Amino acid sequence: MDDASFRTTFLVAKAAEFCGLLKPGDWPDVAVSLLLEGNDDPEIAELAGLSRRASGWDTDPLVAAACDRHGILVPGRGTTVDLVARLMADDLRARPAAVTGPMIRLLARLAPPDFESDLASRCFAAEEYLDCGCGEDDLGFEAELQTMPTLGLPEPVVQALARPLRSTLPVIQPPHGHHGH
């Protein structure tokens, strides 16, 4: 794995972490995927050896050291949402979801309270209509989201990064109807 792919992987992981979608216990899976792609940073090897019950006390120093070594800075809020969206697009191109509008559902949660990201705000506005059946489902918007530029990461790395995000989505299609309106 070249340095650019490593940096992208860490940027996306930090973005997902910043959005509350990647927990300390998810870092070992990401690190294992990096090891399997040939990364031999000592921090990555150490992260890969941690259990899923690892806390930020265990993971934060290792992640910070790897970020320092590779000059990785945590991106701003708009870029963060964009990176998470591109990760989801790559994951959905590889493995479609059981629920329509998965990107809209996921990204909509990233909008409040500050609505700093235009993309997350659009998803927040669109999510209300996903399950109501009263208008055209905005699947054109979902298709547009799914055609976002690829991150260009190996599929096992994409899966390791996307698994925690995907786990926050409903596993079955929610019933049609307005929720609390």
Secondary structure, 3 states (H helix, E strand, C coil): CCHHHHHHHHHHHHHHHHCCCCCHHHHHHHHHHHHHCCCCCHHHHHHHCCCCCCCHHHHHHHHHHHHHHHCCCCCCHHHHHHHHHHHHHHHHHHCCCCCCCHHHHHHHCCCCCCCCCHHHHHHHHHHCCCCCCCCCCCHHHHHHHHCCCCCCCCHHHHHHHHHHHHCCCCCCCCCCCCCCC
